[in-house]
Every structure is written in structure tokens, then in C-alpha cells.
Amino acid sequence: MLDEKTDIHPLFNGAPTTTEFKKLRKRIVRNTREAIEQYGMIAPPPRDGKLPKWLICLSGGKDSYTLLAVLHELKWRGLLPVELLACNLDQGQPNFPATVLPAFLEKMEVPHRIEYQDTYSIVMDKVPAGRTFCALCSRLRRGNLYRIAREEGCSAVVLGHHRDDILETFLMNLFHGGRLATMPPKLVNEEGDLFLYRPLAHVAEADCEAFSNAMKYPIIPCDLCGSQDGLQRQQVKQMIDGWEKNHAGRRQKMFRALTNTRPSHLLDPNLFDFLGLQTNSDLD
């Protein structure tokens, strides 16, 4: 899989040749393929033979760079029969380096669209002092991405959420939302006209960070959300990190539990017919 330089997409130009990096890259590709196949993200080809088109959402963070690279890796090797369009939504955050991503995508020969929408001002105006920005910021961003996907003829919006994001969201909902729920790897939007995919669902955050750093991609931090202290998500992340430190592999075991649900051993009567349970004597 990792062979001659002439067989590498420009996104991998200059990739380290160490055994450690090759193993990392193979693991990310393997985990991504696994999620794509397990959750049926590749639809059967339409009758007209035209490839489906995915809108890859690129924030400039380590996760979205990893997503961009691995999807192009799969497409480059004939394992992902879709057309890929990278998209960055510039939300008007102060000091956002607006030229970094366009220059990077041009250099890497990646088809892309850069969109400017000042959602930052809306968030700052609507969110009361002391409250987190994430919910409204995410909702506004998602609405614009769905619009762009429709304008570009895309069938899916593709996000860079990884395994740790999914696990943290599950615990956030458990501790603060009173429900068992997380980010699904695949869903249909409320309008019913677009898929939303998370191909990195099985990829560890540490692998995304190691990969992006090794490739020296130009990381852009999110100063809007990341500047707020005491976010519940940060607290959950620290808690999971503590568990992992004391019990190596705990994070992966917790994540695996999300794929091994037993409705009859939970308490939701909408998922399991407790009222209809019968013993053998009831059937006599």
C-alpha cells in the first residue's frame, strides 16, 4: 500500500518514511475503510454511472486534515468511488488566517470551495455572557454547509469527528443531557435530502494528531471555542484521560461498548418490549 512516491497523492508528498509513520498511516486508512463499509457510506452507483459527490468539511484542525488526506488516499487507490470537494467555511472569527487553507488546497491540487459567512458576529450577539458558543456556532455552520452541499450537487456532508469525539459526546449526554446518545457515523439531515458522514468514527484522536503533525499540515486553532475555560467537554476529556492513564485501553473498551448495545439490559421501554415479556409457564 505504501509504495513508490509516484503512487502518492500530493497530500502525501514529503511523508515520513519511518516504519512508525507507515504503521500509523495504514492504521488510519484501515480504520476509515472499516467505518465506511460498516455503516454503508458508499451507496450503489446510480444508473447514469455518475459518481456521488462528497463535501469534505475542512476547518484547518488536525482532524479535518486527516480526514481530507485519508479520503484522497482511498480515492487515489481506487477504494472510494466518489467525487471529493473540500470546503472551508470562514465564519468571520477575528484573526482567522483566511489565506492559509486556499493556498494549501491549491498547492495540494485538491478541488475546493471557500465560503465566507460571518456567523461569528451572530454567535457573539446571541449567546449570553458566560455561556458556551458551541451549540449555536455548530448549528449555523451546519446550515451553511448543507446549503453549500446542495449548491454543489453533493449527496453527503462529511465531517472529521473521530472516535474520541464520539465517546466524549456520549458521556456529555449521559452526564448533562440525561440520555444515551452520541454522534452517529451516518445520518440523514432533517430535510431528508443529504447524508452526514463521519468516516473517522473508528480513528483515535491521538492518531489524527500524530499524522497531521508528521505531515506538517498548517494547523489553524479554533480560538472561538477553545478560548473558553471550563467547557464541559474539556472536563469530560480530562476525566477520560485520567481513566486511560490508570487503565491503558479503557478508552477503546468504552467506545466498543457503543457498538455492543443490549436493549433488554437497559431501561427504555421504547427499545424493548418489557410489557410483552413472558415466561414458559405463561405460554402453556
N, C-alpha and C positions, 0 to 999 in steps of 0.2 A: 504493500500500500504506500509506503514512503520510499519512493524510488528516485529516479533521475530528476534533476532540477527542471528539466524541460517539461516535466509532467506535473508541475506545481502551479496552481493559480497564483496570480500576482499578490494576493493577500498573504501568501506564504513565502514570498521572496525574502531571503535572509533569515529563514527559520533556523534555529539552533540545530546542530547535527548530533547533539548528545543523545545517548541512549535514554536518558531520563526524559528529555523533551519528546522523543519519538513515542515513548510509552504513554506520556500524558496526552499527546495528540490522538493516538489510537484509542485511548480510553474515552475521550470526549466524543470522538466520531462514533464509537460503538454505542455509548450511552444515548446519543442523539438518535441514531438509527433505531435503537430499541424503542424509544418513546414514540417516534414517528410511526413505526409499524404497529406497536401495541395499541395505540389509540386511533389508528386509522386516519392519519392526517393526509395521506395521498389517496385522492379519490380516483376511481376508474377513469381512463381517458374518455373525453366526450366523443360523440360520433364524428364531429368535424375534425378531430385529430389535433385541435389546438390545445396547447399546454395550459394548465391552470396557472394563475399568477399570484404570487405571494408578496405582500407588503411587509418588508422586514423593518421593524421599528428600531432605529438607531439613536440612542441617547448620547453616545460617546463614553459610556461607562464600560467597565471591564466585561460585564455580562453581554451587552449588546454587541461588542466587538467579537466576542467568542461566538455568539450566535451567527453573526454575519460570515465569519470565516468558516465555521463548520458546515453551514448550509451550502456555501460555494464549494467547499471541499467535496461534499456529497454530490452536488450537481456536476462538478468538474469530472468526477469519476463515474458518471452515468447512473448514480444511485438515487437521484432525486429528480424525477421528470416534471419539473415545474419551472416557470419563469420567475426570476427574483428581481424585486425592485426595492432598494434600500430607501428609507425615508427618515429624515430628521425633522422634527417639529421644533423650531426655535420659538420658545414660549415667552421671549422678551425679558428673561432674567437679567438683571444688571451684571455687567462684566462677562456675559457669556461670550466665549471666543467664536464668533459666528463664522470665521473663515476656516477653522480647523477641519471640520468634517467635509465640507465641499472639496477642499484641497486634497484631503486623504482619499476620498472616494474617486476623484478624478485620477489621482496617481495610481490607484489600485484597479482602475478600469471597471469600476462597479456601477452599473446603471442606478441612478438615484434621483430623488426629488427632495429639495429643501423647501420647507414651508415655514413662513413666519406668521404667527398668531400671538398677539400679546395677551395670553391668559394670565401672565404674572400679575398684571395690574388688577384683573378681576379677582384673583385669589386674595391679594393684599387688601382689596376693598371689602370683600365679603366675609372673610374669616376674622372673627373677633380676636383681640389681643390675647396671647397666651394659648390659643388653640392651635392644633397642628394643621398644616396646609394640605397634607397628602390626599385626603378624600376628594376635595373639590378640584385640586390640581389634576388628579388622576382622571376624574370624570370629564373635565374639559379636554384633556389631552386625548382621551379615548374617543370622544365625539368627533374631534377633528381628524383623527386617524381613520375612523370609519368613513368619513366624508371623502378623504383623500383616496382610500381604497376603492370606493365606488367610482370616483372620477378617473382612476387609472385602470379600471376594469379588473380589479383583483378579486379573488374569491376568498381570501383569508388575510387577516391581520396577524402578524407573527411577533410575539414578544419574547424577551430574553430572561424571563423568570426561571430560576434554577431550583434544584432540589431544596436548598436551604430556605429560599423564599416561600416555597410551598409549605414546608414544615413550620416555619415561623408564623405564617398566616393561620395555619390550623390551630396553633397554640394561642394566637391572638383571639381567634373566635371562641376558643374554649374558655379562656380566662376572662375576656372582656365582652364577648358577644353572646355568650350563653347558647352556643350551637356548635355542632360538629360539622365544620365546613372548611374548605380551603380553596386555593386557586386550581381549577381543573386544567389538565393538559389540553383539553379540547372542549369548546362550547360554541353555541350559536348565539349571535347577538340578539337583543330584544326585538329588533325589526325582522329577524329571521332571514336576512339576506347575505350574511357574512359569517364565516368561521373565525374563531380566535384560537390560535395555536400557541403552545409553549413547548417547543421541541427540546429545550434544555431541562425538562422536568426531572430527568434522572441524573443530571450533571451536578457535581458538588461545586459550591461557591469557591472553595479553595482551588479547584482545578481551573475555573474561569480566571481567577486572579493570577495564578501561575502562568497560564497560557498567554494572557494579554500582556503581562509584564515581560515574558520571554520574547514576545514578538515586538515589544516596544511600541505598541499602538498608542496614539496620543489620547490618553485618558482625560475626560472632562468631568470633574466632580459636580454633583448636584448641590449647589450652595443654598438652594431654597429650602429643601427638606433637611439636608444634612447639617444645617447650622442650628437646628433646634435641639436643645438639650432635653433629656428625659422622655424622649419618644417611647411609647410602649413597645414598639418593635425593637428598639435598641435594647431595652430591658430584657425582652424575650431572648434576643440573640445572645446576650451576656449569660443568661441562665443556661441556654443550650451549650454554650462554650464551656461553662463550668462542668456540666454533666459529661461532656466529651472528654474533658481533661482528666476527670476522675475515672471514667469508664470508656476507654477507646472503642469506637464503633457504635456508641449509643445513638448518635445522630442517624446513622443508616438504619438501625433497627427500628427507630421511631418512624422513619419515613416508610419502611417496609410495611409497618402496621397499617398505613393508609391504603395500601393495596390489598389488605387481607382483612376486610371488614366482615363481621358476623352479625347481621341484623337481629337474629334471635337472641343474642347476648347483649343487646343494648336495650333502651327503654322507649323507643319510638314506635307507637302502635301504627303509625302510617307506613313503616317499613316492614313490620312483621305482624301477622295476624295472631296476636296473643289471645283474643277472644275466641278464635276458632280452634285453639289447641285442644286436642282430645287424647285421652289415654286409651289403651287397648280395651279396657272394660267399657268405655263409652261407645266403642264401635260394635260391641256384642249385641 
